[in-house]
Amino acid sequence: MFAVVLVGGFGTRLRPLTNEIPKPLLPLGQRTILEWLMVHLARGGVTDVVLALGFKPQPFLERFPDARCAGVRLHYAIESSPLDTAGAIGFAARSVGLDSGREAFVVANGDIVTDLSIAHLVAEHAINARQGALATIHLTPVDDPSQFGVVEFDQPVEATGRRVVRGFVEKPAPGTTMSRHVNAGTYVMQPELLRRLPGDAPLSVERVTFPELAKDHALFAHPTADYWLDAGRPETYVRANLDLVSGVRHDREDAVHRSARIDATARVTNSVVGAGATVGPGATVSDSVVFAGSNIGADARVRNSAILGDVHEGAEVQDALVGPDGV
């Protein structure tokens, strides 16, 4: 089974971390966001992934020189100009011939961190497809729907009933919708849907394709309460790392890489420390991510931050993203 993974974004909100590193290649525990996504796709039966690339494709090619990740074969579809989400899906899917096949394929945003069972999503879509679905969309509940685009869908009487998406409400005012579910960024699509995704011009799957499918009653919902996080903001990126090492997730990762060097007088709590990183004498690191090869100087204080460069001796860093130039 194939999947298309959208990794062509600019990662603007995570600068300076993403000045040179694409967002999906940022660390998540001791791997990367993309590698963990591949682990979950492989568990769900995905054997091949097409990376829909635009911004800075070279780091992906260099990271996976044998075109494999977590046992999944990688294919690359590099856009010459930005195609937005639906355009990127259409372009990438055609690059490996999915438009001429009969098998449904998965689509995933490359910066989403979730415990969603891909196998369950695919199985539910197979049932939905027999009832006319061209796509099934994973939905997740949020505490404050007014900050998102909410998805309204049928609530079946039985667990196996149809969950047809009825429409989308952008940042609804309180009391205007009963739904608190939002698009969680993972889908299963029928190859016939690619007729609506030509892949030769910018097109949004969220703003155009999905609303059109909802009008045709061809978009079905798969709501779950699985762990889910958009890791595209500084606070959520750090949180995604800490959740992985603290036991919140189904998976769990080592907090400190075995090659990291932490001085006996340093204190590291609830943090991720990457390969070859050092934490100097008297330094404290809490609720933070220290990238591979970074150095935290003696008596430095780091809290609620992500550190790509070096933190100098005695420096204090809080609620910050530190790039390769350090601080």
C-alpha positions as a Markdown table, in Angstrom:
| # | Residue | x | y | z |
|---|---|---|---|---|
| 1 | Met | 0.0 | 0.0 | 0.0 |
| 2 | Phe | 1.2 | 3.5 | -0.9 |
| 3 | Ala | 1.0 | 6.7 | 1.1 |
| 4 | Val | 1.6 | 10.3 | 0.1 |
| 5 | Val | 3.3 | 12.4 | 2.8 |
| 6 | Leu | 3.2 | 16.2 | 2.5 |
| 7 | Val | 6.6 | 17.6 | 3.6 |
| 8 | Gly | 6.9 | 20.7 | 1.4 |
| 9 | Gly | 6.1 | 23.3 | 4.0 |
| 10 | Phe | 8.4 | 26.2 | 5.0 |
| 11 | Gly | 8.2 | 25.6 | 8.8 |
| 12 | Thr | 8.1 | 29.4 | 9.4 |
| 13 | Arg | 6.8 | 29.2 | 12.9 |
| 14 | Leu | 9.8 | 27.0 | 14.0 |
| 15 | Arg | 12.5 | 29.3 | 12.7 |
| 16 | Pro | 15.5 | 29.4 | 13.3 |
| 17 | Leu | 15.4 | 25.6 | 13.8 |
| 18 | Thr | 14.0 | 25.3 | 10.3 |
| 19 | Asn | 16.3 | 27.7 | 8.6 |
| 20 | Glu | 18.3 | 24.7 | 7.3 |
| 21 | Ile | 16.4 | 21.7 | 8.6 |
| 22 | Pro | 13.0 | 21.0 | 7.1 |
| 23 | Lys | 10.4 | 20.7 | 9.8 |
| 24 | Pro | 9.7 | 16.9 | 9.4 |
| 25 | Leu | 13.4 | 16.2 | 9.9 |
| 26 | Leu | 13.5 | 18.0 | 13.3 |
| 27 | Pro | 14.2 | 15.6 | 16.2 |
| 28 | Leu | 11.3 | 13.8 | 17.9 |
| 29 | Gly | 13.0 | 11.9 | 20.7 |
| 30 | Gln | 16.1 | 10.2 | 19.3 |
| 31 | Arg | 14.6 | 10.0 | 15.8 |
| 32 | Thr | 12.8 | 12.6 | 13.6 |
| 33 | Ile | 9.2 | 13.6 | 13.2 |
| 34 | Leu | 9.2 | 11.9 | 9.8 |
| 35 | Glu | 10.8 | 8.7 | 11.0 |
| 36 | Trp | 8.2 | 8.2 | 13.7 |
| 37 | Leu | 5.5 | 8.9 | 11.1 |
| 38 | Met | 7.0 | 6.2 | 8.9 |
| 39 | Val | 7.0 | 3.7 | 11.8 |
| 40 | His | 3.2 | 4.3 | 12.2 |
| 41 | Leu | 2.5 | 4.0 | 8.5 |
| 42 | Ala | 4.5 | 0.8 | 8.3 |
| 43 | Arg | 2.5 | -0.7 | 11.2 |
| 44 | Gly | -0.6 | 0.1 | 9.3 |
| 45 | Gly | 0.5 | -1.8 | 6.2 |
| 46 | Val | 2.1 | 0.9 | 4.1 |
| 47 | Thr | 5.1 | -0.4 | 2.1 |
| 48 | Asp | 5.8 | 2.7 | -0.1 |
| 49 | Val | 5.7 | 6.4 | 0.6 |
| 50 | Val | 5.9 | 9.3 | -1.8 |
| 51 | Leu | 7.4 | 12.3 | -0.2 |
| 52 | Ala | 5.7 | 15.4 | -1.7 |
| 53 | Leu | 8.7 | 17.8 | -1.7 |
| 54 | Gly | 9.0 | 21.4 | -2.5 |
| 55 | Phe | 11.0 | 23.6 | -0.1 |
| 56 | Lys | 14.5 | 22.2 | 0.4 |
| 57 | Pro | 14.3 | 18.7 | -1.0 |
| 58 | Gln | 18.0 | 18.0 | -0.7 |
| 59 | Pro | 18.0 | 17.3 | 3.1 |
| 60 | Phe | 15.5 | 14.5 | 2.6 |
| 61 | Leu | 17.6 | 12.9 | -0.2 |
| 62 | Glu | 20.7 | 13.1 | 2.0 |
| 63 | Arg | 19.0 | 11.8 | 5.1 |
| 64 | Phe | 17.8 | 8.6 | 3.4 |
| 65 | Pro | 20.5 | 7.8 | 0.8 |
| 66 | Asp | 19.1 | 4.3 | 0.3 |
| 67 | Ala | 15.6 | 5.6 | -0.2 |
| 68 | Arg | 14.3 | 3.6 | 2.8 |
| 69 | Cys | 13.0 | 4.7 | 6.2 |
| 70 | Ala | 11.7 | 2.4 | 9.0 |
| 71 | Gly | 11.5 | -0.4 | 6.4 |
| 72 | Val | 9.4 | 1.7 | 4.0 |
| 73 | Arg | 10.5 | 2.4 | 0.4 |
| 74 | Leu | 10.7 | 6.1 | -0.4 |
| 75 | His | 9.8 | 7.8 | -3.6 |
| 76 | Tyr | 10.3 | 11.5 | -4.2 |
| 77 | Ala | 8.0 | 14.0 | -6.0 |
| 78 | Ile | 9.7 | 17.4 | -6.2 |
| 79 | Glu | 7.5 | 20.3 | -7.2 |
| 80 | Ser | 9.0 | 23.0 | -9.4 |
| 81 | Ser | 6.6 | 25.6 | -7.8 |
| 82 | Pro | 4.3 | 25.4 | -4.7 |
| 83 | Leu | 1.1 | 23.4 | -5.4 |
| 84 | Asp | -0.7 | 23.7 | -2.1 |
| 85 | Thr | -2.0 | 20.5 | -0.4 |
| 86 | Ala | -4.4 | 19.1 | -3.0 |
| 87 | Gly | -2.1 | 20.0 | -5.9 |
| 88 | Ala | 0.8 | 18.3 | -4.1 |
| 89 | Ile | -1.2 | 15.2 | -3.5 |
| 90 | Gly | -2.2 | 15.0 | -7.1 |
| 91 | Phe | 1.3 | 15.6 | -8.4 |
| 92 | Ala | 2.9 | 13.1 | -6.0 |
| 93 | Ala | 0.3 | 10.4 | -6.6 |
| 94 | Arg | 0.7 | 10.6 | -10.3 |
| 95 | Ser | 4.4 | 10.4 | -10.1 |
| 96 | Val | 4.1 | 6.7 | -9.0 |
| 97 | Gly | 1.1 | 5.9 | -11.1 |
| 98 | Leu | -1.6 | 5.8 | -8.4 |
| 99 | Asp | -4.0 | 7.5 | -10.8 |
| 100 | Ser | -4.1 | 4.3 | -12.9 |
| 101 | Gly | -4.4 | 1.9 | -10.0 |
| 102 | Arg | -7.4 | 0.6 | -8.0 |
| 103 | Glu | -6.1 | 0.5 | -4.5 |
| 104 | Ala | -6.8 | 3.3 | -2.0 |
| 105 | Phe | -3.9 | 5.2 | -0.6 |
| 106 | Val | -3.1 | 7.0 | 2.6 |
| 107 | Val | -2.2 | 10.8 | 2.8 |
| 108 | Ala | -0.5 | 12.3 | 5.8 |
| 109 | Asn | 0.8 | 15.7 | 6.8 |
| 110 | Gly | 4.5 | 15.4 | 7.7 |
| 111 | Asp | 4.3 | 17.4 | 10.8 |
| 112 | Ile | 1.5 | 15.7 | 12.6 |
| 113 | Val | 2.3 | 13.5 | 15.7 |
| 114 | Thr | -0.4 | 11.0 | 16.5 |
| 115 | Asp | -1.1 | 7.5 | 17.9 |
| 116 | Leu | -3.8 | 7.0 | 15.3 |
| 117 | Ser | -4.0 | 3.4 | 14.0 |
| 118 | Ile | -3.5 | 3.6 | 10.3 |
| 119 | Ala | -4.8 | 0.0 | 9.9 |
| 120 | His | -8.1 | 1.0 | 11.5 |
| 121 | Leu | -8.4 | 4.1 | 9.3 |
| 122 | Val | -7.8 | 2.0 | 6.2 |
| 123 | Ala | -10.2 | -0.7 | 7.3 |
| 124 | Glu | -13.0 | 1.8 | 8.0 |
| 125 | His | -12.4 | 3.5 | 4.6 |
| 126 | Ala | -12.8 | 0.2 | 2.9 |
| 127 | Ile | -16.3 | 0.0 | 4.4 |
| 128 | Asn | -17.0 | 3.6 | 3.5 |
| 129 | Ala | -15.9 | 3.2 | -0.1 |
| 130 | Arg | -18.5 | 0.5 | -0.6 |
| 131 | Gln | -21.0 | 3.2 | 0.4 |
| 132 | Gly | -19.7 | 5.8 | -2.0 |
| 133 | Ala | -16.9 | 7.4 | -0.1 |
| 134 | Leu | -14.0 | 8.9 | -2.2 |
| 135 | Ala | -12.1 | 9.8 | 1.0 |
| 136 | Thr | -12.1 | 9.2 | 4.7 |
| 137 | Ile | -10.7 | 11.9 | 7.0 |
| 138 | His | -9.3 | 11.4 | 10.4 |
| 139 | Leu | -10.9 | 13.8 | 13.0 |
| 140 | Thr | -9.7 | 14.7 | 16.5 |
| 141 | Pro | -11.6 | 16.5 | 19.2 |
| 142 | Val | -10.3 | 19.9 | 20.5 |
| 143 | Asp | -11.1 | 21.8 | 23.7 |
| 144 | Asp | -11.7 | 25.1 | 22.0 |
| 145 | Pro | -13.3 | 24.7 | 18.5 |
| 146 | Ser | -13.4 | 28.5 | 17.9 |
| 147 | Gln | -9.6 | 28.3 | 17.1 |
| 148 | Phe | -10.0 | 25.8 | 14.3 |
| 149 | Gly | -12.0 | 24.8 | 11.2 |
| 150 | Val | -14.6 | 22.4 | 12.7 |
| 151 | Val | -15.9 | 19.4 | 10.8 |
| 152 | Glu | -19.6 | 18.6 | 11.1 |
| 153 | Phe | -20.6 | 15.0 | 10.4 |
| 154 | Asp | -23.4 | 12.5 | 11.0 |
| 155 | Gln | -23.4 | 10.7 | 14.4 |
| 156 | Pro | -24.5 | 7.1 | 13.7 |
| 157 | Val | -26.7 | 5.2 | 16.1 |
| 158 | Glu | -24.5 | 2.2 | 15.8 |
| 159 | Ala | -20.7 | 2.1 | 15.8 |
| 160 | Thr | -20.6 | 0.6 | 12.3 |
| 161 | Gly | -23.0 | 3.3 | 10.9 |
| 162 | Arg | -22.1 | 5.9 | 8.3 |
| 163 | Arg | -20.3 | 9.0 | 9.4 |
| 164 | Val | -20.8 | 11.3 | 6.4 |
| 165 | Val | -19.2 | 14.7 | 6.6 |
| 166 | Arg | -21.8 | 17.4 | 6.2 |
| 167 | Gly | -19.7 | 20.5 | 6.1 |
| 168 | Phe | -17.0 | 22.7 | 7.6 |
| 169 | Val | -17.3 | 25.7 | 9.9 |
| 170 | Glu | -14.3 | 27.9 | 10.1 |
| 171 | Lys | -13.6 | 29.2 | 13.7 |
| 172 | Pro | -17.2 | 28.9 | 14.8 |
| 173 | Ala | -18.6 | 31.2 | 17.5 |
| 174 | Pro | -19.8 | 29.6 | 20.7 |
| 175 | Gly | -23.1 | 27.8 | 20.3 |
| 176 | Thr | -23.1 | 27.8 | 16.5 |
| 177 | Thr | -22.1 | 24.1 | 16.1 |
| 178 | Met | -22.3 | 20.9 | 18.1 |
| 179 | Ser | -19.1 | 19.6 | 16.7 |
| 180 | Arg | -15.7 | 20.0 | 18.3 |
| 181 | His | -13.8 | 17.8 | 15.9 |
| 182 | Val | -11.2 | 19.1 | 13.5 |
| 183 | Asn | -9.3 | 17.8 | 10.5 |
| 184 | Ala | -6.4 | 15.8 | 12.0 |
| 185 | Gly | -4.3 | 15.6 | 8.8 |
| 186 | Thr | -4.5 | 11.9 | 7.9 |
| 187 | Tyr | -6.7 | 10.6 | 5.1 |
| 188 | Val | -7.4 | 7.6 | 2.9 |
| 189 | Met | -8.3 | 8.3 | -0.7 |
| 190 | Gln | -9.7 | 6.4 | -3.6 |
| 191 | Pro | -7.7 | 6.7 | -6.9 |
| 192 | Glu | -10.8 | 8.0 | -8.6 |
| 193 | Leu | -10.5 | 11.1 | -6.5 |
| 194 | Leu | -7.3 | 12.1 | -8.3 |
| 195 | Arg | -9.6 | 13.2 | -11.2 |
| 196 | Arg | -10.3 | 16.2 | -9.0 |
| 197 | Leu | -6.7 | 16.7 | -8.1 |
| 198 | Pro | -4.9 | 17.4 | -11.4 |
| 199 | Gly | -1.6 | 18.3 | -9.7 |
| 200 | Asp | -0.7 | 20.9 | -12.3 |
| 201 | Ala | -1.7 | 24.1 | -10.3 |
| 202 | Pro | -2.1 | 25.2 | -6.7 |
| 203 | Leu | -5.2 | 23.7 | -5.1 |
| 204 | Ser | -6.2 | 23.3 | -1.4 |
| 205 | Val | -7.6 | 20.0 | -0.2 |
| 206 | Glu | -8.9 | 21.6 | 3.0 |
| 207 | Arg | -10.5 | 24.7 | 1.5 |
| 208 | Val | -11.7 | 23.3 | -1.9 |
| 209 | Thr | -11.5 | 19.5 | -2.3 |
| 210 | Phe | -13.0 | 18.4 | 1.0 |
| 211 | Pro | -15.9 | 20.9 | 1.0 |
| 212 | Glu | -16.8 | 19.8 | -2.6 |
| 213 | Leu | -16.7 | 16.1 | -1.5 |
| 214 | Ala | -18.9 | 17.0 | 1.5 |
| 215 | Lys | -21.5 | 18.5 | -0.8 |
| 216 | Asp | -21.5 | 15.3 | -2.9 |
| 217 | His | -21.8 | 13.1 | 0.3 |
| 218 | Ala | -18.5 | 11.4 | -0.7 |
| 219 | Leu | -16.4 | 12.4 | 2.3 |
| 220 | Phe | -16.6 | 10.2 | 5.4 |
| 221 | Ala | -15.3 | 10.9 | 9.0 |
| 222 | His | -13.1 | 8.7 | 11.2 |
| 223 | Pro | -13.2 | 10.4 | 14.6 |
| 224 | Thr | -10.9 | 9.1 | 17.3 |
| 225 | Ala | -9.6 | 10.3 | 20.7 |
| 226 | Asp | -6.1 | 9.1 | 20.0 |
| 227 | Tyr | -3.1 | 11.2 | 21.0 |
| 228 | Trp | -2.7 | 13.9 | 18.4 |
| 229 | Leu | -0.5 | 17.0 | 18.1 |
| 230 | Asp | 0.3 | 19.5 | 15.4 |
| 231 | Ala | 4.1 | 19.9 | 16.1 |
| 232 | Gly | 4.4 | 23.1 | 13.9 |
| 233 | Arg | 4.5 | 25.6 | 16.8 |
| 234 | Pro | 7.3 | 26.1 | 19.3 |
| 235 | Glu | 5.3 | 25.1 | 22.3 |
| 236 | Thr | 3.8 | 22.1 | 20.6 |
| 237 | Tyr | 7.1 | 20.9 | 19.1 |
| 238 | Val | 8.7 | 20.8 | 22.5 |
| 239 | Arg | 5.6 | 19.2 | 24.0 |
| 240 | Ala | 5.6 | 16.5 | 21.3 |
| 241 | Asn | 9.2 | 15.5 | 22.3 |
| 242 | Leu | 8.4 | 15.5 | 26.1 |
| 243 | Asp | 5.3 | 13.4 | 25.6 |
| 244 | Leu | 7.3 | 10.8 | 23.8 |
| 245 | Val | 9.8 | 10.3 | 26.6 |
| 246 | Ser | 7.4 | 10.7 | 29.5 |
| 247 | Gly | 5.0 | 7.8 | 28.8 |
| 248 | Val | 2.1 | 9.8 | 27.5 |
| 249 | Arg | 2.2 | 8.1 | 24.1 |
| 250 | His | 1.8 | 4.5 | 23.2 |
| 251 | Asp | 5.4 | 4.6 | 22.1 |
| 252 | Arg | 8.2 | 5.6 | 24.3 |
| 253 | Glu | 11.7 | 6.9 | 23.5 |
| 254 | Asp | 14.9 | 7.2 | 25.5 |
| 255 | Ala | 15.1 | 10.8 | 26.9 |
| 256 | Val | 18.9 | 10.9 | 26.8 |
| 257 | His | 21.0 | 9.4 | 24.0 |
| 258 | Arg | 23.6 | 7.0 | 25.2 |
| 259 | Ser | 26.4 | 9.1 | 23.5 |
| 260 | Ala | 25.3 | 12.3 | 25.3 |
| 261 | Arg | 27.7 | 13.6 | 27.9 |
| 262 | Ile | 26.1 | 15.0 | 31.1 |
| 263 | Asp | 28.3 | 16.3 | 33.8 |
| 264 | Ala | 27.8 | 14.7 | 37.2 |
| 265 | Thr | 26.9 | 18.1 | 38.7 |
| 266 | Ala | 24.4 | 19.0 | 35.9 |
| 267 | Arg | 20.7 | 18.5 | 36.3 |
| 268 | Val | 18.5 | 17.4 | 33.4 |
| 269 | Thr | 14.8 | 16.9 | 34.1 |
| 270 | Asn | 11.9 | 16.0 | 31.7 |
| 271 | Ser | 14.0 | 16.8 | 28.6 |
| 272 | Val | 15.4 | 15.2 | 25.5 |
| 273 | Val | 19.1 | 15.2 | 24.9 |
| 274 | Gly | 20.4 | 14.1 | 21.5 |
| 275 | Ala | 23.4 | 12.1 | 20.3 |
| 276 | Gly | 26.8 | 13.7 | 21.2 |
| 277 | Ala | 25.2 | 16.6 | 23.0 |
| 278 | Thr | 26.9 | 17.8 | 26.2 |
| 279 | Val | 25.6 | 19.4 | 29.4 |
| 280 | Gly | 28.3 | 21.1 | 31.4 |
| 281 | Pro | 29.1 | 21.4 | 35.1 |
| 282 | Gly | 26.3 | 23.0 | 37.2 |
| 283 | Ala | 24.0 | 23.5 | 34.2 |
| 284 | Thr | 20.3 | 22.8 | 34.4 |
| 285 | Val | 18.0 | 21.7 | 31.6 |
| 286 | Ser | 14.3 | 21.3 | 32.2 |
| 287 | Asp | 11.3 | 20.7 | 29.9 |
| 288 | Ser | 13.5 | 21.2 | 26.8 |
| 289 | Val | 14.9 | 19.6 | 23.7 |
| 290 | Val | 18.7 | 19.6 | 23.2 |
| 291 | Phe | 19.6 | 18.7 | 19.6 |
| 292 | Ala | 22.3 | 16.2 | 18.7 |
| 293 | Gly | 25.8 | 17.8 | 19.0 |
| 294 | Ser | 24.6 | 20.8 | 20.9 |
| 295 | Asn | 26.5 | 22.0 | 24.0 |
| 296 | Ile | 25.0 | 23.5 | 27.2 |
| 297 | Gly | 27.7 | 25.5 | 28.9 |
| 298 | Ala | 28.7 | 25.4 | 32.6 |
| 299 | Asp | 26.1 | 26.9 | 34.9 |
| 300 | Ala | 23.7 | 27.7 | 32.0 |
| 301 | Arg | 19.9 | 27.5 | 32.6 |
| 302 | Val | 17.6 | 26.1 | 29.9 |
| 303 | Arg | 13.9 | 25.8 | 30.4 |
| 304 | Asn | 10.9 | 25.2 | 28.0 |
| 305 | Ser | 13.2 | 25.6 | 25.0 |
| 306 | Ala | 14.6 | 23.8 | 21.9 |
| 307 | Ile | 18.4 | 24.1 | 21.5 |
| 308 | Leu | 20.0 | 23.5 | 18.1 |
| 309 | Gly | 23.2 | 25.6 | 18.7 |
| 310 | Asp | 25.3 | 26.1 | 21.8 |
| 311 | Val | 24.3 | 27.8 | 25.0 |
| 312 | His | 27.2 | 29.6 | 26.5 |
| 313 | Glu | 28.5 | 29.4 | 30.0 |
| 314 | Gly | 26.1 | 31.0 | 32.5 |
| 315 | Ala | 23.5 | 31.9 | 29.9 |
| 316 | Glu | 19.8 | 31.7 | 30.7 |
| 317 | Val | 17.3 | 30.5 | 28.1 |
| 318 | Gln | 13.6 | 30.2 | 28.6 |
| 319 | Asp | 10.7 | 29.7 | 26.2 |
| 320 | Ala | 13.0 | 30.0 | 23.2 |
| 321 | Leu | 14.2 | 28.4 | 20.0 |
| 322 | Val | 18.0 | 28.6 | 19.8 |
| 323 | Gly | 19.4 | 28.2 | 16.2 |
| 324 | Pro | 22.8 | 27.1 | 15.0 |
| 325 | Asp | 24.4 | 30.4 | 16.0 |
| 326 | Gly | 23.7 | 29.7 | 19.6 |
| 327 | Val | 23.3 | 32.1 | 22.5 |
